[in-house]
Amino acid sequence: MGFDRANTANCVATGRGRTVCVTGAGGFIASRLVKLLVKKGYAVHGTVPNPGKNDRAGSERDEKRDQRHGGGGRHPACGNDVVDRLLYMDPCRSIDGEADETCWSDLEFCKNTKTAAEQAALELPKERKLDLVVINLPLVLGPLLQTVVNASTLHTAKYLDGSMQTYTNAAQAYVHVWDVADAHVRAYEMPNAHGQYLCAGRTLHRSEVCCILAKFFPEYPVPTRCKEGAGEMKKGCRFSSRRIMELGVGITPASQCLYDTVTSLQDKGILPRRHADMS
């Protein structure tokens, strides 16, 4: 099972007297992380790019400002505060078969992508004697705090709003945004956490995604045909989350990730509700 959202009100206040900085605090993942950190008693400094312009934080922005206990938009590393651990979030790297933290894409092929940037990010802290922990993620789903869609939630919404008549022949893994927030906090708090951690659930083909959506939400026009025809279906990469689970992080089933995403889109008014045809 994944993160126990029902018990967030009873979070142990492990962050009392501690200050953390969350960059891009108005984003889909970071805003969930901020809420969890605040519940655990942390003073949170949040940075937001272009504040006031295309701000995705919505009404949560004011709540987070009140909860920062005096923290402004200043990054602690820019002042006199001591940074004891850095957490870096990066997308999972796709390979054939099962992947773990030792697997890398071909650097020559990916020299202009985030793969090269991630390796550089791993080397820099060594030079500056900083403690860096990396969380690698697949596509992140779950309920929104914002009032607009992001790339992750659009991935789900497009199969419900009638804009897609077919699905693509592709597969990828999913993870719940609550599990991601939990993974970040645990990786930050646990002294023995080190190196890279994959935080990924089950890999699903788009046909499986559409089947799950059609089962939960039969009132929507979910595609039933593959764009590329009835040929061989791609299997995608399987990811091992063993290391992050050893820190106590649970992985929510992909079906729950999809369900929570859609109900959030409905609650926000982004995806109009429809009545199921009972005939």
Residue frames relative to the residue before (quaternion, step in Angstrom):
aa qw qx qy qz dx dy dz
M 1.0000 0.0000 0.0000 0.0000 0.00 0.00 0.00
G 0.4839 -0.6812 0.4718 0.2813 3.56 -1.20 0.46
F 0.8102 -0.2538 0.2082 0.4857 3.51 -1.31 -0.44
D 0.4000 -0.7254 0.5129 0.2250 3.58 -0.92 0.96
R 0.1779 -0.8334 0.5171 0.0802 3.55 0.11 1.32
A 0.5987 0.5907 -0.3624 0.4016 3.59 1.12 -0.56
N 0.7496 0.3924 -0.2089 0.4904 3.57 1.15 -0.55
T 0.3222 0.7686 -0.5060 0.2223 3.60 1.15 0.36
A 0.6051 0.5645 -0.3621 0.4291 3.58 1.12 -0.56
N 0.7174 0.4154 -0.2357 0.5072 3.56 1.24 -0.47
C 0.2468 0.7930 -0.5209 0.1971 3.58 1.18 0.48
V 0.4618 -0.6511 0.5245 0.2962 3.54 -1.04 0.81
A 0.4089 -0.7396 0.4854 0.2239 3.57 -0.81 1.03
T 0.0261 0.8440 -0.5318 0.0639 3.55 0.50 1.24
G 0.6948 0.5058 -0.2758 0.4304 3.57 1.22 -0.31
R 0.3473 0.7602 -0.4942 0.2392 3.60 1.23 0.11
G 0.8294 0.1769 -0.1599 0.5052 3.55 -0.83 1.07
R 0.6536 0.4903 -0.3117 0.4850 3.59 1.27 0.08
T 0.2205 -0.7743 0.5850 0.0983 3.56 -1.11 0.78
V 0.0403 -0.7849 0.6182 0.0063 3.54 -0.99 0.88
C 0.2702 -0.7290 0.5991 0.1915 3.54 -1.28 0.39
V 0.1117 -0.7689 0.6278 0.0467 3.56 -0.96 0.94
T 0.2478 -0.7758 0.5620 0.1446 3.58 -0.54 1.13
G 0.8083 0.1892 -0.1794 0.5280 3.56 -1.11 0.73
A 0.1200 0.8784 -0.4577 0.0674 3.55 1.15 0.76
G 0.6548 0.5195 -0.3215 0.4450 3.61 1.18 -0.33
G 0.5218 0.6776 -0.3924 0.3384 3.57 1.28 -0.09
F 0.7439 -0.4284 0.2962 0.4188 3.54 -1.36 0.26
I 0.7473 0.3765 -0.2139 0.5040 3.60 0.74 -1.04
A 0.6974 0.5107 -0.2910 0.4100 3.56 0.77 -1.06
S 0.6344 0.5326 -0.3490 0.4382 3.61 1.00 -0.71
R 0.6249 0.5087 -0.3326 0.4900 3.60 1.11 -0.63
L 0.6304 0.5302 -0.3236 0.4656 3.55 1.04 -0.77
V 0.6319 0.5338 -0.3272 0.4568 3.58 0.98 -0.87
K 0.6618 0.5133 -0.3118 0.4487 3.59 0.86 -0.92
L 0.6707 0.4884 -0.3025 0.4692 3.58 0.95 -0.85
L 0.6428 0.5243 -0.3252 0.4540 3.59 0.96 -0.82
V 0.6495 0.5138 -0.3130 0.4649 3.58 0.98 -0.86
K 0.6388 0.5247 -0.3229 0.4609 3.58 1.00 -0.82
K 0.7041 0.4443 -0.2548 0.4919 3.56 1.13 -0.65
G 0.6420 -0.6001 0.2956 0.3746 3.56 1.29 0.27
Y 0.4670 0.6865 -0.4489 0.3303 3.60 1.22 0.07
A 0.3495 -0.6292 0.6368 0.2764 3.52 -1.34 0.43
V 0.1399 -0.8359 0.5303 0.0211 3.56 -0.52 1.21
H 0.1654 -0.7308 0.6557 0.0930 3.54 -0.91 1.03
G 0.0653 -0.8227 0.5646 0.0128 3.59 -0.70 1.03
T 0.1978 -0.7520 0.6156 0.1282 3.55 -1.00 0.83
V 0.0838 -0.7866 0.6116 0.0130 3.57 -1.02 0.87
P 0.3772 -0.7264 0.5196 0.2450 3.62 -0.73 0.97
N 0.8545 0.0181 -0.0387 0.5177 3.59 -0.98 0.88
P 0.0191 -0.8348 0.5502 0.0056 3.61 0.64 1.04
G 0.7827 0.2977 -0.2443 0.4890 3.54 -0.98 0.93
K 0.7115 0.3805 -0.2433 0.5383 3.58 1.26 -0.31
N 0.8286 -0.1100 0.0232 0.5484 3.56 -0.57 1.21
D 0.1886 0.8219 -0.5095 0.1710 3.53 1.06 0.86
R 0.2634 -0.8060 0.5156 0.1227 3.57 -0.53 1.18
A 0.5316 0.6731 -0.4017 0.3209 3.58 1.21 -0.24
G 0.2449 -0.8143 0.4990 0.1673 3.58 1.20 -0.41
S 0.8266 -0.1892 0.1531 0.5074 3.54 -1.07 -0.78
E 0.5587 0.6138 -0.4019 0.3869 3.60 1.18 -0.38
R 0.5362 0.6510 -0.4083 0.3491 3.58 1.14 -0.55
D 0.6843 0.4832 -0.2909 0.4622 3.57 0.87 -0.94
E 0.6286 0.5353 -0.3395 0.4507 3.57 1.02 -0.77
K 0.6830 0.4852 -0.2976 0.4577 3.56 0.88 -0.93
R 0.6139 0.5485 -0.3587 0.4399 3.58 1.02 -0.73
D 0.6705 0.4983 -0.2967 0.4628 3.57 0.97 -0.85
Q 0.7202 0.4692 -0.2475 0.4472 3.57 1.07 -0.71
R 0.5429 0.6561 -0.4030 0.3352 3.59 1.18 -0.10
H 0.3684 -0.7564 0.4763 0.2554 3.59 1.27 0.00
G 0.7873 -0.3234 0.1686 0.4971 3.57 0.87 0.89
G 0.5187 0.6476 -0.4258 0.3609 3.58 1.21 -0.14
G 0.2750 -0.7619 0.5612 0.1704 3.56 -0.91 0.86
G 0.7058 -0.4134 0.3237 0.4756 3.55 -1.02 -0.75
R 0.4480 0.7186 -0.4361 0.3045 3.59 1.25 0.23
H 0.3977 -0.6905 0.5518 0.2459 3.55 -0.97 0.89
P 0.4937 -0.6849 0.4381 0.3085 3.65 -0.67 0.99
A 0.6358 0.5509 -0.3389 0.4212 3.58 1.04 -0.70
C 0.6361 0.5344 -0.3270 0.4504 3.59 1.24 -0.35
G 0.7112 0.4180 -0.2593 0.5022 3.58 1.22 -0.21
N 0.7460 -0.3869 0.2953 0.4545 3.55 -1.04 -0.80
D 0.4559 0.6901 -0.4539 0.3314 3.59 1.24 0.04
V 0.3914 -0.6977 0.5508 0.2382 3.56 -1.17 0.64
V 0.2632 -0.7550 0.5825 0.1462 3.57 -0.80 1.04
D 0.1631 -0.8313 0.5254 0.0793 3.60 -0.47 1.16
R 0.8024 -0.0051 -0.0158 0.5965 3.60 1.18 -0.35
L 0.1935 -0.7585 0.6143 0.0999 3.53 -1.11 0.83
L 0.1367 -0.7609 0.6279 0.0899 3.55 -1.07 0.80
Y 0.1083 -0.7920 0.6007 0.0107 3.54 -0.83 1.08
M 0.2026 -0.7899 0.5720 0.0879 3.56 -0.81 1.04
D 0.0463 0.8100 -0.5790 0.0812 3.56 -0.84 0.98
P 0.5498 -0.6110 0.4399 0.3618 3.62 -1.07 0.62
C 0.5711 -0.5746 0.4604 0.3629 3.57 -1.21 0.53
R 0.3750 -0.6996 0.5609 0.2353 3.54 -1.17 0.62
S 0.3336 -0.7709 0.5122 0.1792 3.58 -0.79 0.99
I 0.0827 0.7548 -0.6469 0.0704 3.55 -0.98 0.98
D 0.5716 -0.5498 0.4539 0.4061 3.57 -1.28 0.00
G 0.7662 0.3341 -0.2557 0.4856 3.57 -1.12 0.67
E 0.6794 -0.4526 0.3606 0.4511 3.57 -1.18 -0.61
A 0.2073 -0.7952 0.5632 0.0868 3.55 -0.90 0.96
D 0.0440 -0.7497 0.6570 0.0659 3.51 -1.24 0.61
E 0.7801 -0.3767 0.2260 0.4456 3.58 -1.27 -0.18
T 0.6281 0.5503 -0.3387 0.4335 3.61 1.21 -0.29
C 0.6109 0.5927 -0.3379 0.4018 3.59 1.24 -0.31
W 0.0297 -0.7910 0.6111 -0.0062 3.55 -0.98 0.91
S 0.4841 -0.6114 0.5326 0.3289 3.54 -1.23 0.52
D 0.6303 -0.5227 0.4070 0.4048 3.57 -1.26 0.35
L 0.4028 -0.7635 0.4529 0.2230 3.58 -0.49 1.19
E 0.6240 0.5358 -0.3523 0.4464 3.60 1.03 -0.68
F 0.6644 0.4917 -0.2898 0.4824 3.57 1.03 -0.85
C 0.7775 0.3333 -0.1536 0.5107 3.59 1.05 -0.83
K 0.2667 0.8229 -0.4805 0.1447 3.60 1.17 0.40
N 0.7340 0.3729 -0.2368 0.5159 3.62 1.15 -0.45
T 0.5920 0.5626 -0.3650 0.4470 3.58 1.22 0.42
K 0.7295 -0.4307 0.3095 0.4318 3.55 -1.33 -0.11
T 0.5002 0.6541 -0.4387 0.3599 3.60 1.19 -0.30
A 0.6794 0.4695 -0.2853 0.4864 3.58 0.90 -0.93
A 0.6341 0.5300 -0.3295 0.4565 3.59 1.02 -0.79
E 0.6480 0.5204 -0.3298 0.4478 3.58 1.00 -0.79
Q 0.6547 0.4991 -0.3287 0.4628 3.59 0.93 -0.80
A 0.6268 0.5147 -0.3342 0.4800 3.58 1.07 -0.69
A 0.6437 0.5250 -0.3183 0.4568 3.58 1.02 -0.80
L 0.6472 0.5131 -0.3181 0.4655 3.59 1.10 -0.61
E 0.6816 0.4955 -0.2906 0.4533 3.58 1.08 -0.66
L 0.6295 0.5859 -0.3415 0.3792 3.59 0.95 -0.85
P 0.6682 0.4941 -0.3292 0.4484 3.66 0.83 -0.80
K 0.5863 0.5679 -0.3745 0.4398 3.59 1.12 -0.58
E 0.6605 0.5076 -0.2987 0.4657 3.55 1.00 -0.88
R 0.7676 0.3517 -0.1814 0.5042 3.58 1.01 -0.83
K 0.4271 -0.7424 0.4252 0.2927 3.56 1.35 0.22
L 0.3786 0.6898 -0.5083 0.3500 3.52 0.88 1.08
D 0.4222 -0.6875 0.5362 0.2480 3.55 -1.16 0.67
L 0.0089 -0.8228 0.5663 -0.0480 3.58 -0.36 1.26
V 0.0602 -0.7589 0.6480 0.0241 3.55 -1.00 0.93
V 0.1943 -0.7973 0.5667 0.0734 3.59 -0.86 1.01
I 0.1501 -0.7592 0.6288 0.0759 3.56 -0.98 0.95
N 0.1527 -0.7928 0.5867 0.0632 3.60 -0.59 1.17
L 0.1036 -0.8332 0.5429 -0.0177 3.55 -0.75 1.11
P 0.3639 -0.6586 0.5971 0.2779 3.56 -1.27 0.45
L 0.7523 -0.2826 0.2455 0.5421 3.61 -1.02 -0.72
V 0.2480 -0.7913 0.5479 0.1103 3.59 -0.73 1.10
L 0.0523 -0.7959 0.6030 -0.0140 3.57 -0.82 1.07
G 0.3849 0.7162 -0.5324 0.2355 3.55 -1.32 0.12
P 0.7229 -0.4557 0.2971 0.4259 3.58 -1.29 0.06
L 0.4168 -0.7111 0.5260 0.2098 3.52 -1.13 0.83
L 0.2798 -0.6849 0.6354 0.2213 3.52 -1.32 0.46
Q 0.6435 0.5282 -0.3038 0.4632 3.56 1.24 -0.50
T 0.4572 -0.6838 0.5011 0.2687 3.55 -1.29 0.24
V 0.6869 0.3759 -0.2822 0.5543 3.58 1.27 0.24
V 0.5329 -0.6354 0.4532 0.3269 3.56 -1.19 0.54
N 0.2291 -0.7210 0.6280 0.1824 3.53 -1.30 0.43
A 0.7537 -0.3927 0.2539 0.4618 3.59 -1.25 0.00
S 0.6532 0.5306 -0.3196 0.4355 3.59 1.00 -0.80
T 0.7246 0.4253 -0.2575 0.4773 3.58 0.80 -0.95
L 0.5753 0.5687 -0.3752 0.4525 3.59 1.15 -0.52
H 0.5654 0.6077 -0.3637 0.4227 3.55 1.14 -0.69
T 0.7136 0.4169 -0.2393 0.5096 3.57 1.05 -0.77
A 0.6692 0.5428 -0.3072 0.4041 3.57 0.85 -1.00
K 0.6401 0.5647 -0.3396 0.3951 3.59 0.98 -0.78
Y 0.6710 0.4792 -0.3043 0.4770 3.59 1.19 -0.40
L 0.6978 0.4497 -0.2621 0.4921 3.56 1.31 0.03
D 0.7152 0.5026 -0.2596 0.4105 3.57 1.05 -0.71
G 0.6037 -0.5995 0.3459 0.3955 3.59 1.26 0.14
S 0.5300 0.6558 -0.4032 0.3556 3.58 1.26 -0.10
M 0.7414 0.3147 -0.1948 0.5598 3.60 1.23 -0.38
Q 0.2180 -0.7877 0.5656 0.1101 3.57 -0.74 1.06
T 0.7659 0.1826 -0.1158 0.6055 3.57 1.29 -0.36
Y 0.3492 -0.6941 0.5729 0.2607 3.56 -1.29 0.24
T 0.5084 -0.6564 0.4674 0.3035 3.58 -1.17 0.51
N 0.4932 -0.6297 0.5098 0.3167 3.55 -1.25 0.45
A 0.4201 0.6762 -0.4820 0.3660 3.54 0.27 1.31
A 0.1271 -0.7792 0.6097 0.0707 3.54 -1.26 0.42
Q 0.0998 0.7869 -0.6058 0.0613 3.54 -1.14 0.63
A 0.5166 -0.6342 0.4836 0.3114 3.53 -1.31 0.34
Y 0.2245 -0.7652 0.5933 0.1100 3.53 -1.28 0.50
V 0.0363 -0.7715 0.6340 0.0393 3.55 -1.28 0.44
H 0.4813 -0.6762 0.4834 0.2784 3.57 -1.13 0.71
V 0.5607 -0.6358 0.4171 0.3278 3.57 -0.98 0.86
W 0.6148 0.5392 -0.3551 0.4530 3.59 1.11 -0.60
D 0.6349 0.5171 -0.3270 0.4717 3.59 1.03 -0.75
V 0.6313 0.5339 -0.3264 0.4581 3.57 1.06 -0.76
A 0.6486 0.5006 -0.3163 0.4782 3.59 0.95 -0.86
D 0.6521 0.5160 -0.3055 0.4639 3.57 0.95 -0.89
A 0.6405 0.5351 -0.3176 0.4501 3.58 1.00 -0.85
H 0.6539 0.5153 -0.3143 0.4562 3.57 0.97 -0.84
V 0.6707 0.4938 -0.3082 0.4596 3.58 0.88 -0.90
R 0.6774 0.4896 -0.3019 0.4586 3.59 0.87 -0.89
A 0.6537 0.5058 -0.3148 0.4666 3.58 0.98 -0.81
Y 0.6515 0.5009 -0.3091 0.4788 3.57 1.14 -0.59
E 0.7471 0.4494 -0.2307 0.4321 3.57 0.86 -0.96
M 0.6952 0.4933 -0.2936 0.4325 3.59 0.98 -0.76
P 0.4500 -0.7333 0.4392 0.2587 3.60 -0.54 1.14
N 0.7101 0.4674 -0.2704 0.4519 3.59 1.04 -0.70
A 0.4613 0.6685 -0.4619 0.3564 3.62 1.23 0.03
H 0.1611 0.7887 -0.5757 0.1436 3.57 -0.87 0.93
G 0.8005 0.3220 -0.2231 0.4535 3.54 -1.26 0.43
Q 0.7122 -0.4386 0.3522 0.4199 3.53 -1.16 -0.74
Y 0.1032 -0.7798 0.6162 0.0407 3.53 -1.20 0.70
L 0.2728 -0.7187 0.6158 0.1726 3.54 -0.96 0.93
C 0.0439 -0.7715 0.6347 0.0065 3.56 -0.93 0.94
A 0.3263 0.7547 -0.4829 0.3011 3.56 0.19 1.30
G 0.3297 -0.7325 0.5648 0.1892 3.52 -1.11 0.74
R 0.8154 -0.2704 0.2060 0.4685 3.51 -1.27 -0.52
T 0.3887 -0.6891 0.5639 0.2368 3.54 -1.17 0.69
L 0.0834 -0.8084 0.5827 -0.0017 3.57 -0.81 1.06
H 0.4000 -0.6456 0.5866 0.2813 3.53 -1.16 0.67
R 0.6344 -0.5463 0.3749 0.3981 3.58 -1.14 0.55
S 0.5946 0.5602 -0.3701 0.4423 3.60 1.10 -0.60
E 0.6503 0.5010 -0.3137 0.4772 3.59 1.05 -0.76
V 0.6087 0.5499 -0.3407 0.4594 3.56 1.05 -0.77
C 0.6915 0.4782 -0.2781 0.4644 3.55 0.87 -0.97
C 0.6205 0.5358 -0.3434 0.4583 3.60 1.05 -0.68
I 0.6494 0.5088 -0.3094 0.4730 3.58 0.98 -0.86
L 0.6666 0.5021 -0.3012 0.4613 3.57 0.90 -0.92
A 0.6623 0.5089 -0.3068 0.4562 3.58 0.96 -0.85
K 0.6343 0.5301 -0.3257 0.4589 3.57 1.09 -0.70
F 0.7179 0.4385 -0.2443 0.4824 3.58 0.88 -0.96
F 0.8166 0.1527 -0.0170 0.5564 3.57 0.97 -0.92
P 0.0350 -0.8546 0.5180 0.0035 3.61 0.53 1.14
E 0.5802 0.6119 -0.3741 0.3860 3.59 1.20 -0.30
Y 0.6684 0.4882 -0.3001 0.4742 3.60 1.25 -0.25
P 0.5177 -0.6611 0.4515 0.3018 3.62 -1.16 0.62
V 0.0042 -0.8310 0.5549 -0.0386 3.59 0.47 1.20
P 0.5038 -0.6705 0.4468 0.3115 3.63 -0.83 0.92
T 0.1991 -0.7864 0.5772 0.0932 3.56 -1.13 0.72
R 0.7123 0.4118 -0.2456 0.5125 3.60 1.28 -0.12
C 0.4299 -0.6835 0.5283 0.2626 3.55 -1.18 0.66
K 0.5434 -0.6455 0.4363 0.3126 3.55 -0.95 0.89
E 0.7316 0.4263 -0.2230 0.4830 3.58 1.03 -0.82
G 0.6186 -0.5619 0.3497 0.4235 3.61 1.21 0.16
A 0.6828 -0.5159 0.3622 0.3695 3.54 -1.34 -0.26
G 0.3097 0.7723 -0.5002 0.2398 3.61 1.06 0.66
E 0.7620 -0.3367 0.2707 0.4823 3.55 -1.29 -0.35
M 0.3452 -0.7550 0.5271 0.1816 3.56 -0.84 1.02
K 0.4605 -0.6786 0.4978 0.2821 3.57 -0.92 0.90
K 0.3757 -0.7587 0.4988 0.1855 3.55 -1.00 0.89
G 0.3418 -0.7563 0.4992 0.2489 3.59 1.09 -0.55
C 0.5769 -0.5933 0.4553 0.3285 3.53 -1.36 -0.01
R 0.2767 -0.7267 0.6025 0.1797 3.57 -1.07 0.77
F 0.2013 -0.7999 0.5590 0.0844 3.54 -0.92 0.92
S 0.3140 -0.7339 0.5738 0.1833 3.55 -1.04 0.81
S 0.1287 -0.8020 0.5813 0.0483 3.58 -0.68 1.12
R 0.2145 0.8280 -0.4964 0.1482 3.58 1.22 0.46
R 0.6856 0.5015 -0.3106 0.4266 3.61 0.80 -0.96
I 0.6935 0.4591 -0.2974 0.4688 3.61 0.85 -0.89
M 0.6254 0.5280 -0.3439 0.4602 3.59 1.09 -0.58
E 0.5940 0.5582 -0.3575 0.4558 3.59 1.18 -0.51
L 0.6294 0.4981 -0.3337 0.4944 3.60 1.25 -0.30
G 0.6159 -0.5721 0.3358 0.4249 3.58 1.30 -0.04
V 0.4789 0.6680 -0.4368 0.3655 3.59 1.28 0.14
G 0.2419 -0.7576 0.5900 0.1391 3.56 -0.92 0.94
I 0.3070 -0.7442 0.5665 0.1761 3.55 -1.18 0.56
T 0.3454 -0.7529 0.5324 0.1742 3.57 -0.60 1.19
P 0.5407 -0.6202 0.4479 0.3499 3.63 -0.95 0.77
A 0.5927 -0.6052 0.4027 0.3468 3.56 -1.06 0.78
S 0.6116 0.5599 -0.3572 0.4300 3.59 1.05 -0.70
Q 0.6511 0.4985 -0.3132 0.4789 3.59 1.05 -0.74
C 0.5915 0.5642 -0.3554 0.4533 3.58 1.09 -0.71
L 0.6825 0.4829 -0.2806 0.4715 3.56 0.90 -0.95
Y 0.6541 0.5187 -0.3171 0.4500 3.58 0.92 -0.90
D 0.6814 0.4880 -0.2954 0.4585 3.61 0.86 -0.94
T 0.6175 0.5472 -0.3436 0.4485 3.58 1.06 -0.70
V 0.7003 0.4758 -0.2778 0.4538 3.56 0.81 -1.01
T 0.6642 0.4924 -0.3232 0.4604 3.61 0.87 -0.84
S 0.6196 0.5254 -0.3430 0.4716 3.59 1.11 -0.61
L 0.6383 0.5185 -0.3219 0.4691 3.58 0.97 -0.83
Q 0.6398 0.5097 -0.3157 0.4808 3.57 1.07 -0.73
D 0.6733 0.5095 -0.2958 0.4468 3.57 0.87 -0.96
K 0.6887 0.4671 -0.2693 0.4847 3.58 1.09 -0.71
G 0.4771 -0.6803 0.4354 0.3464 3.58 1.24 -0.20
I 0.4442 0.6946 -0.4526 0.3397 3.58 1.26 0.22
L 0.7537 0.2047 -0.1176 0.6133 3.56 1.11 -0.76
P 0.3693 -0.7540 0.4911 0.2320 3.61 -0.37 1.16
R 0.4549 -0.6715 0.5131 0.2810 3.55 -1.02 0.80
R 0.1153 -0.7693 0.6246 0.0688 3.53 -1.15 0.68
H 0.4317 -0.6730 0.5337 0.2753 3.54 -1.21 0.52
A 0.4628 -0.6865 0.4881 0.2763 3.54 -0.86 0.98
D 0.4407 -0.6716 0.5298 0.2722 3.54 -1.12 0.77
M 0.1862 -0.8246 0.5304 0.0638 3.58 -0.42 1.25
S 0.4870 0.6844 -0.4329 0.3270 3.60 1.23 0.00
